[in-house]
């Protein structure tokens, strides 16, 4: 009897392991789709191939993102000023979900626009953000925005974050390099993320806002009333609607920012916006 019970117990343990196994199975290898161009190389992040980049994945959360990360290197003579990457995860029923991250040099928060991937440097792209990788003199690496070595944070860029659990549980994940924009305006990739449309829309919104507020001030109209009317539009529109209208979304955000700062500081901000150089004419 004792032997029988031992066999049954072992069988139950084996069954429990078999049932739980899918929950702890390793993620499948990341698939990669990228445009072929001599100006850029794109590969799936591999700890063995990129030992010098391991420091960016030292935190527990970043370590989980490593399985879904790619490394882009600018091998051209021109800086890269825009990148968009899409990740498509497919579940066991065949249904797919797409998340997108983009990063460009045409933001309005700083007067001096910086390249996304300067010539000869790399960019780590993850489903939850980007990390610039620059080579210091002497061969050391440094993270973007002047951060020190050893940085393992991600998140700058634009897009919707996706829970890492969703990626781990997917039947497959594909990273698609959707858009690469060079400083002269040439771009490669299908641009299904509409990064170029976004950049042009925001540039138009900047020009329109500066012009309208300048005219209102010259005519003696109350600039605060105009800003409040723009800012209030966000309360009557859905988030999805605003996300589909980058110019409107930017104008609402900027109007709220201008209302929140003292009037004497607004002129400096508007002057900065007026001085921003327009994006180049984009072409393939």
PyMOL commands that set and color helices and strands:
alter all, ss='L'
color gray80, all
select helices_A, chain A and resi 2-24+51-57+60-68+144-146+164-168+195-218+223-235+239-243+246-260+263-275
alter helices_A, ss='H'
color red, helices_A
select strands_A, chain A and resi 31-33+40-44+70-74+80-90+96-104+122-126+129-135+141-143+158-159+172-182+187-188
alter strands_A, ss='S'
color yellow, strands_A
deselect
rebuild
show_as cartoon
